[in-house]
Amino acid sequence: MKNLTFLVSLSMALFFGIQANAQKISDGQTVEVNGMSVTFNILNKESVQAGGKSYDRYKVSASVKNSSDKAYNIRLSSYPQIVSNIGLVELDCINATGAKLTSKKIELKMKAQMINVSYSAYDKSGKFTTNMIPITGSYYFDPGDTISDNAIFIVPQGEKPDVSVRNLK
């Protein structure tokens, strides 16, 4: 019983801790998050049916602009290297259902810097050839850069997307 109480308390603390860092954002609004300007827009709305229920389907757009003097960089030390922390901000639609394979979140991530690497090898005929292959060398988000993405949110009919934004850096 003590373990269950502890786990419930820990879960609630984590949930409310994550929510405490989030800010509400509405259609056409721009909010400042740790030196970044985050903008959210509703592009269009239509009504849809899913599972015998009516929903509103919103196509939305989100963008983040680095409005600070700080550059964000992740340099890769080897290839291939698995990098999971390239997200800058996350917009979470709290009332999105995720029905019909739609989104509940938009994560805006750093840009990839591609580098052309040459390599030499023998081809099938035994001839020695040199080829080029593009690889990711780093991820970056420089001052003044803007990154944007679109998503589809399905929410209960009559509701607008209830969106919050939080910093991932």
C-alpha positions in Angstrom: 0.0 0.0 0.0 2.9 2.4 0.8 4.4 1.6 -2.6 1.1 2.4 -4.4 0.8 5.7 -2.5 4.3 6.6 -3.4 3.9 5.8 -7.1 0.7 7.7 -7.3 2.3 10.7 -5.6 5.4 10.5 -7.9 3.2 10.2 -11.0 1.1 13.3 -10.0 4.3 15.3 -9.2 5.8 14.4 -12.6 2.5 15.2 -14.5 2.0 18.6 -12.8 5.7 19.4 -13.1 5.6 18.9 -16.8 2.3 20.9 -17.1 3.8 23.7 -14.9 6.4 24.4 -17.6 3.8 24.7 -20.3 2.2 27.9 -21.6 -1.2 28.2 -23.3 -1.1 29.4 -26.9 -4.1 30.1 -29.1 -4.8 30.7 -32.8 -2.6 33.5 -34.2 -0.7 34.0 -30.9 3.0 34.2 -30.5 4.6 33.4 -27.1 8.2 33.8 -25.9 9.8 30.6 -24.6 13.4 30.8 -23.4 14.5 33.3 -26.1 12.4 31.7 -28.9 9.2 33.1 -30.4 6.6 30.3 -30.9 3.6 31.0 -33.2 0.5 28.8 -33.6 -2.0 29.2 -36.4 -5.2 27.4 -37.5 -5.1 27.0 -41.3 -8.5 25.4 -41.9 -11.3 23.6 -40.2 -13.8 20.9 -41.3 -16.2 18.5 -39.7 -15.6 14.8 -39.9 -17.2 11.5 -38.7 -15.2 8.9 -36.9 -16.7 5.9 -35.1 -20.2 7.3 -35.5 -19.3 10.5 -33.7 -18.8 14.0 -35.1 -15.5 15.8 -34.7 -13.8 19.0 -35.9 -10.6 18.5 -38.0 -8.1 21.3 -37.9 -5.1 21.8 -40.0 -2.6 23.8 -37.9 0.8 25.3 -38.4 3.5 26.0 -35.8 6.8 27.9 -36.0 9.6 28.8 -33.8 12.1 31.6 -34.4 15.3 32.0 -32.5 14.9 35.6 -31.3 17.9 35.4 -28.9 21.7 35.7 -29.5 22.2 32.1 -28.5 22.9 29.4 -31.1 21.9 25.8 -30.4 24.3 23.2 -31.7 24.7 19.4 -31.5 27.9 18.2 -33.1 28.0 14.5 -33.9 31.2 12.7 -33.0 30.6 9.6 -35.2 28.4 8.3 -37.9 25.8 6.9 -37.5 25.1 8.4 -34.1 21.6 8.3 -32.6 20.5 11.7 -31.4 17.2 12.1 -29.6 17.4 15.6 -28.0 17.1 17.8 -31.2 13.6 19.1 -30.2 13.4 22.8 -29.4 9.7 23.2 -28.4 6.6 21.0 -28.3 3.1 22.1 -28.9 0.6 19.7 -27.2 -3.1 19.7 -28.2 -4.7 18.6 -24.9 -8.1 17.8 -26.4 -6.9 16.1 -29.6 -8.2 12.6 -30.0 -5.6 11.2 -32.3 -8.4 9.6 -34.4 -7.8 8.6 -38.0 -4.0 8.6 -37.4 -3.8 12.3 -36.7 -1.5 14.2 -34.4 -1.8 15.2 -30.8 1.5 17.1 -30.7 3.9 19.1 -32.9 7.6 18.9 -32.0 9.7 21.5 -33.7 13.3 20.3 -34.1 16.7 21.7 -35.0 17.9 21.8 -38.6 20.2 19.1 -39.8 23.5 20.1 -41.4 24.3 17.7 -44.2 27.9 17.0 -45.3 28.9 15.3 -48.5 31.4 12.6 -47.8 33.4 10.9 -50.5 34.3 7.2 -50.2 36.1 4.8 -52.5 35.2 1.2 -53.2 35.3 -1.4 -55.9 32.1 -1.7 -58.0 30.7 -5.0 -59.2 33.0 -5.1 -62.3 36.1 -4.7 -60.1 36.7 -1.1 -61.0 37.9 1.3 -58.2 35.3 4.2 -58.0 34.8 7.2 -55.7 31.3 8.1 -54.7 29.6 10.8 -52.6 27.1 10.2 -49.9 25.3 12.9 -47.8 25.4 12.4 -44.0 24.2 14.4 -41.1 27.2 16.2 -39.4 25.3 18.2 -36.8 22.1 19.8 -35.8 21.7 23.6 -35.4 19.4 26.5 -34.7 21.1 29.8 -35.2 19.9 33.3 -34.1 17.2 34.5 -36.5 16.4 31.0 -37.9 12.8 29.9 -38.2 11.5 26.3 -38.2 7.9 25.4 -38.9 5.7 22.4 -39.3 2.1 21.5 -40.0 -0.2 18.9 -38.3 -3.8 17.7 -38.3 -5.7 17.8 -34.9 -9.1 16.2 -34.5 -11.0 17.5 -31.5 -14.6 16.9 -30.2 -17.1 18.8 -32.3 -17.7 22.4 -31.1 -14.3 22.6 -29.5 -11.2 24.5 -30.7 -7.7 23.0 -30.2 -6.6 23.5 -26.6 -2.8 23.9 -27.2 0.0 24.4 -24.8 3.7 25.0 -25.6 6.7 23.9 -23.6 10.5 24.3 -24.0 12.5 21.1 -24.7 15.9 22.8 -24.3 
